[in-house]
Amino acid sequence: MSFFISPAYAEAAGAAGEMDPGFFNIIFLLGFGLIFYFFMWRPQAKRAKEHKALINDLAKGDEVLTAGGILGKVVKLNDDYVVLEVSAGTELTFQKVHVAAVLPKGTLKSI
């Protein structure tokens, strides 16, 4: 019975207008890498650089906000720690990396 069925042959490879699947995968991975770089890695590196500059520029008398939301005035500094006066006579010690922002002078009027 098989002599009534004509054989089917595959079309010739490399027809015009088709891309190689391996080449398409490489383009896809490169595109994904560029998206990852521009939307995730680059902005994070920029924020880390700005935070490092903020930490290095801390000085005695600066008014700061910590990552925990505590406001205070810098009383003492050393390489890794900062001592903040949060109210009259109350001093707290924090790691420098937990300083989130430097506030404008005069923000803390009660200290």
Helices and strands as residue ranges (DSSP letters): G 2-4, H 21-36, I 37-41, H 42-56, E 63-66, E 71-77, E 81-87, E 90-95, G 96-98, E 99-103
